[in-house]
């Protein structure tokens, strides 16, 4: 598959980039990424494929983003990035407002494009495109419906976008707002999970908060996953970056990493 070969080539180049671009030593403090899924949309309850479709946030989605904004208001966020789709930009703007930051759009962080499945329910897809649906169930990472993207293709554009953001903010705290499938694919890649199982093994609720701490461009630790405790007024705690019971590469401050 031409698309898969191109995507794989991009990932191969990315893997070698840290060794080719040793700009400066990573500070002892990790770069912290607050990775957030956008809030609920008007189609969330209908369970439709709407990756490439512009769908606005629902009132519930805005409330979720406002609660997360309260949760993160005392965190010193250095920059805010988001997929350039409306629902992610609106979510990011709500969270960024207390910090007085402008949201920087990144098309590479967009949701997976489902091609001719867009705006259809899962039941409709099963009935209209049974063979495609079966192939997608077997391996959503390398298979793409007609006119759409595979998980591999999404990873090939989203991972470089994420790494570039980490590279630009060593030791900083950064907010990134993206989408359900994109976030799960990124986490699968960063943590070494089998990406073919990203739909089975990982979930992302609307406006869920994930925290990924980067020791360098190739070593990341998932500190918080799919957390929605900010839905409740008392759920405001943000965990500290991990400091103990970790691998030597993370906890030994004498080891200098490069970005």
C-alpha positions in Angstrom: 0.0 0.0 0.0 1.6 3.3 -1.1 0.0 5.3 1.8 1.5 2.8 4.3 5.0 2.9 2.7 5.0 6.7 2.8 3.8 6.8 6.4 6.4 4.2 7.4 9.2 6.2 5.7 8.1 9.3 7.7 8.2 7.5 11.0 11.7 6.1 10.1 13.0 9.6 9.5 11.5 10.8 12.7 13.1 8.0 14.7 16.5 9.2 13.5 15.9 12.9 13.9 16.9 13.2 17.6 20.4 11.9 16.8 20.7 14.3 13.8 19.4 17.4 15.6 21.1 17.5 19.0 20.2 21.1 19.6 20.7 21.4 23.4 20.7 19.2 26.5 17.4 18.4 28.1 17.0 20.1 31.5 16.6 18.0 34.6 12.9 19.0 34.7 10.9 17.0 32.1 8.8 18.7 29.4 5.2 18.1 30.5 2.4 17.7 27.9 -1.2 18.2 29.0 -2.8 16.2 26.2 -6.5 16.8 26.1 -9.3 15.4 23.9 -11.9 18.1 22.8 -15.2 18.4 24.7 -18.4 16.6 23.8 -20.0 17.5 20.5 -23.5 17.5 19.2 -22.8 14.1 17.6 -21.1 12.5 20.6 -24.3 10.7 21.8 -25.1 9.5 18.2 -21.8 7.6 17.9 -21.2 8.7 14.3 -17.9 8.7 12.4 -17.0 12.3 12.3 -13.3 12.5 12.2 -12.9 14.9 9.3 -16.3 16.5 9.7 -16.6 19.9 11.4 -18.9 19.4 14.4 -19.3 22.1 17.0 -19.1 21.5 20.8 -22.3 20.9 22.6 -23.2 22.9 25.7 -22.0 19.9 27.7 -18.7 20.0 25.9 -18.2 23.6 26.7 -18.9 23.0 30.4 -16.4 20.2 30.4 -13.8 22.5 28.9 -14.6 25.2 31.5 -14.2 22.7 34.3 -10.8 21.7 32.9 -9.8 25.4 32.6 -10.5 25.8 36.3 -8.4 22.7 37.1 -5.4 24.0 35.1 -5.7 27.7 35.9 -2.9 27.7 38.4 -0.6 25.6 36.2 2.1 27.7 34.5 1.4 26.7 30.9 3.9 28.1 28.5 2.0 27.5 25.2 -1.2 26.1 23.8 -1.6 24.0 20.6 -4.5 22.3 19.0 -5.8 20.6 16.0 -7.1 23.3 13.6 -10.6 21.8 13.7 -13.4 23.9 15.3 -14.1 21.6 18.2 -10.5 21.4 19.3 -9.8 25.1 18.8 -12.8 26.0 20.9 -11.9 23.6 23.6 -8.3 24.9 23.6 -9.4 28.6 23.7 -11.6 28.0 26.7 -8.8 26.3 28.6 -6.2 28.9 27.4 -8.2 31.9 28.4 -7.1 32.1 32.1 -3.5 32.1 31.0 -3.9 34.8 28.3 -2.4 32.5 25.7 -3.2 32.3 22.0 -4.0 28.9 20.6 -1.6 27.8 17.9 -3.3 25.5 15.3 -1.5 22.4 14.1 -3.2 20.5 11.2 -1.1 17.5 12.0 -3.0 16.9 15.2 -6.4 16.5 13.3 -8.6 13.5 13.8 -8.5 10.4 11.6 -10.4 10.9 8.3 -12.9 8.1 7.9 -13.4 8.7 4.2 -16.9 7.7 2.9 -17.8 6.5 6.4 -18.0 10.1 7.6 -21.2 11.1 9.3 -22.5 7.5 9.3 -23.3 5.4 12.4 -21.4 2.2 13.1 -24.5 0.3 12.2 -24.9 2.0 8.9 -21.2 1.3 8.1 -21.7 -2.4 8.9 -24.6 -2.6 6.6 -23.3 -0.5 3.7 -19.6 -1.5 3.8 -19.4 -4.9 5.5 -16.1 -6.0 3.9 -14.4 -2.7 4.9 -15.9 -2.9 8.4 -14.5 -6.4 8.8 -11.0 -5.4 7.7 -11.1 -2.4 9.9 -12.0 -4.5 12.9 -9.1 -6.8 12.2 -6.5 -4.0 11.9 -7.5 -0.4 12.1 -3.8 0.6 12.1 -3.0 -0.3 8.5 -6.5 -0.4 6.9 -8.3 2.7 5.7 -11.8 2.9 4.3 -12.1 4.3 0.8 -11.1 8.0 0.9 -9.9 7.8 4.5 -6.8 7.4 6.6 -5.2 4.5 8.3 -4.0 4.7 11.9 -0.5 4.5 10.5 -1.0 7.6 8.3 -2.4 9.5 11.3 0.6 8.6 13.4 3.0 9.6 10.6 1.6 13.2 10.7 0.6 13.6 14.3 3.8 12.2 16.0 6.2 14.7 14.2 3.8 17.5 15.1 4.0 16.4 18.8 7.7 15.9 18.8 8.3 19.4 17.3 6.2 20.9 20.1 8.3 19.1 22.7 11.5 20.2 21.0 10.4 23.8 21.1 9.6 23.9 24.8 12.3 22.0 26.8 11.3 21.8 30.5 8.0 23.6 29.9 4.4 22.8 30.5 2.4 22.7 27.3 -1.3 22.1 26.5 -2.3 20.2 23.4 -5.9 19.6 22.4 -6.5 16.8 19.9 -8.9 14.0 19.2 -9.9 10.5 20.4 -8.2 8.3 17.8 -5.2 10.7 17.3 -4.4 10.7 21.0 -4.7 7.0 21.4 -2.4 6.5 18.4 0.1 8.9 19.8 0.1 7.2 23.2 0.5 3.8 21.5 3.5 5.0 19.7 5.1 6.8 22.6 4.6 3.9 25.0 5.4 1.0 22.7 1.9 -0.5 22.7 0.7 -2.6 19.7 -0.9 0.1 17.6 -3.2 -2.4 16.0 -5.0 -2.7 19.3 -5.3 1.1 20.0 -9.1 1.0 19.7 -9.4 -2.1 22.0 -6.9 -1.2 24.7 -7.2 2.6 25.1 -10.1 5.0 25.6 -10.5 8.8 25.6 -13.6 10.4 27.1 -14.6 13.9 26.0 -12.3 16.6 27.5 -10.2 13.9 29.2 -6.8 14.9 30.5 -3.7 12.9 29.9 -0.3 14.0 31.1 2.8 12.8 29.3 6.3 13.7 30.7 9.2 13.8 28.2 12.7 13.1 29.5 13.9 13.6 26.0 12.4 13.3 22.5 12.4 9.5 22.5 11.6 8.8 26.2 8.2 9.6 27.6 6.2 8.5 30.6 2.4 8.5 30.9 1.7 10.1 34.3 -2.1 10.5 33.9 -4.5 8.8 31.5 -8.1 9.6 30.4 -8.8 11.5 33.6 -12.2 13.3 33.9 -12.2 14.0 37.6 -12.6 17.7 36.7 -16.2 16.9 35.7 -16.7 17.1 39.5 -16.0 20.3 41.4 -13.6 18.5 43.8 -11.5 16.8 41.2 -8.8 19.4 40.7 -5.6 17.6 41.6 -2.7 17.5 39.1 -0.1 14.8 39.9 3.5 15.8 40.2 6.1 14.6 37.6 7.3 11.1 38.6 10.5 11.1 40.7 10.8 7.7 42.2 10.5 3.9 41.4 11.5 4.7 37.8 14.0 3.4 35.3 17.5 4.7 35.6 17.2 6.7 32.4 14.5 8.8 33.9 15.6 9.3 37.5 19.3 9.7 37.1 19.9 13.5 36.7 23.6 12.9 35.8 22.5 11.4 32.5 22.3 14.2 30.0 19.8 13.7 27.2 19.7 15.6 24.0 16.9 17.2 22.0 
